[in-house]
Amino acid sequence: MADNKGVITVTGRRKICMAHVGDAELPAIIKMAWGNGGVDGEGQPIATTGNEIGLYNELLIKDIESHEYTNEERTTCRYTATLEAGELSGEEISEMGLYDAEGDLVAYRTFLRKGKDADIPQIYDMDEIF
């Protein structure tokens, strides 16, 4: 199986580096996106590279609903957003990403297909780990 743990994209890493040295401000992560282009022909998650600039087949992008730090050191942040009942009904979600306030994809992940029923919401979490 491909390495599908997810990555902070090259764009995201560049922005962090530039912010650390004071050459740029780091925009907040404000959006989560879902798509169905994260698997190969056999249904296996495709490998993430970090070079992604968008989802392979983006279906929907929404505001992040909440975030939380998942450890005492505050080196991992979990972002949460929900596909509500009626959203993406019948789709098979296999990729997701986080976008910053400048509209850039800064984190990306692929996974096995998750079917979306019309009457059931799905809550998605994505961790940004440092």
C-alpha positions as CSV (number, residue, x, y, z in Angstrom):
1,M,0.0,0.0,0.0
2,A,1.2,3.5,-0.8
3,D,2.3,5.9,1.9
4,N,-0.9,7.8,2.4
5,K,-0.4,9.3,5.9
6,G,-0.6,12.7,4.4
7,V,1.8,15.5,4.0
8,I,2.4,19.2,4.6
9,T,2.8,20.4,1.0
10,V,5.9,22.1,-0.4
11,T,3.8,25.3,-0.5
12,G,2.9,24.8,3.2
13,R,6.5,24.1,4.2
14,R,7.7,27.2,2.2
15,K,5.3,29.4,4.0
16,I,6.3,28.1,7.5
17,C,10.0,28.6,6.6
18,M,9.4,32.1,5.4
19,A,7.3,33.0,8.5
20,H,10.0,31.6,10.8
21,V,12.7,33.9,9.4
22,G,10.3,36.9,9.3
23,D,10.0,37.3,5.5
24,A,6.2,36.5,5.5
25,E,3.2,36.2,7.7
26,L,1.8,32.7,8.1
27,P,-1.9,32.7,7.0
28,A,-4.3,30.6,9.1
29,I,-5.7,27.3,7.8
30,I,-9.4,28.0,7.3
31,K,-10.8,25.5,4.8
32,M,-11.1,21.7,4.4
33,A,-11.7,20.1,1.0
34,W,-12.9,16.6,-0.1
35,G,-12.5,14.8,-3.3
36,N,-12.7,11.4,-5.0
37,G,-9.4,11.4,-6.8
38,G,-7.2,9.9,-4.1
39,V,-7.2,6.3,-5.2
40,D,-5.7,4.3,-8.2
41,G,-7.5,2.0,-10.5
42,E,-7.5,-0.8,-8.0
43,G,-9.0,1.4,-5.3
44,Q,-5.8,1.8,-3.3
45,P,-4.8,5.2,-2.0
46,I,-2.2,7.0,-4.2
47,A,1.1,8.1,-2.6
48,T,1.3,11.6,-1.4
49,T,4.3,13.6,-2.5
50,G,4.0,17.0,-1.0
51,N,4.0,18.5,-4.5
52,E,0.2,18.6,-4.6
53,I,-1.3,22.1,-5.3
54,G,-4.9,20.9,-5.2
55,L,-6.9,17.8,-4.8
56,Y,-6.9,15.5,-7.8
57,N,-10.7,15.7,-8.1
58,E,-12.0,18.3,-5.6
59,L,-15.8,18.0,-5.0
60,L,-16.4,20.4,-2.1
61,I,-14.6,22.9,0.1
62,K,-15.9,24.2,3.4
63,D,-14.9,26.3,6.3
64,I,-13.1,24.6,9.2
65,E,-15.6,24.2,12.1
66,S,-13.1,23.8,14.9
67,H,-9.5,23.0,15.8
68,E,-7.8,21.6,18.9
69,Y,-4.3,20.8,20.0
70,T,-4.0,17.1,20.6
71,N,-0.9,17.1,22.8
72,E,0.6,19.2,25.7
73,E,3.4,20.5,23.5
74,R,0.9,22.0,21.0
75,T,2.9,20.4,18.1
76,T,-0.2,18.7,16.6
77,C,-3.4,20.5,15.7
78,R,-6.6,18.7,14.6
79,Y,-8.9,20.5,12.2
80,T,-12.5,19.4,12.0
81,A,-15.2,19.9,9.4
82,T,-18.4,18.0,8.5
83,L,-20.0,16.8,5.4
84,E,-23.7,17.3,6.3
85,A,-26.6,15.1,5.3
86,G,-27.3,15.8,1.7
87,E,-23.8,17.0,0.8
88,L,-21.9,14.8,-1.7
89,S,-24.5,12.1,-1.5
90,G,-23.4,8.9,-3.3
91,E,-19.8,10.1,-3.7
92,E,-16.9,8.0,-2.6
93,I,-14.5,10.3,-0.7
94,S,-10.8,9.3,-1.0
95,E,-8.8,12.5,-0.5
96,M,-8.9,15.6,1.6
97,G,-6.9,18.8,2.1
98,L,-6.4,21.9,4.2
99,Y,-6.3,25.3,2.6
100,D,-5.0,28.5,4.1
101,A,-6.5,32.0,4.0
102,E,-4.6,32.7,0.8
103,G,-6.3,29.8,-1.0
104,D,-3.2,27.5,-1.0
105,L,-3.3,23.8,-0.3
106,V,-1.0,23.3,2.7
107,A,-1.8,19.7,3.7
108,Y,-3.0,16.8,1.7
109,R,-4.1,13.2,2.5
110,T,-5.4,10.2,0.5
111,F,-7.3,7.2,2.0
112,L,-9.5,4.3,1.0
113,R,-12.9,5.3,-0.4
114,K,-15.5,6.3,2.1
115,G,-19.1,6.2,0.8
116,K,-21.3,9.1,1.6
117,D,-25.0,8.4,2.4
118,A,-27.5,11.1,1.7
119,D,-29.0,11.1,5.2
120,I,-25.9,10.7,7.4
121,P,-23.4,13.4,8.2
122,Q,-19.7,12.5,8.2
123,I,-17.2,14.3,10.5
124,Y,-13.7,14.6,9.2
125,D,-10.6,15.3,11.3
126,M,-7.2,16.1,9.8
127,D,-4.1,16.5,11.9
128,E,-1.2,18.9,11.2
129,I,1.8,17.3,12.9
130,F,5.1,19.1,13.6
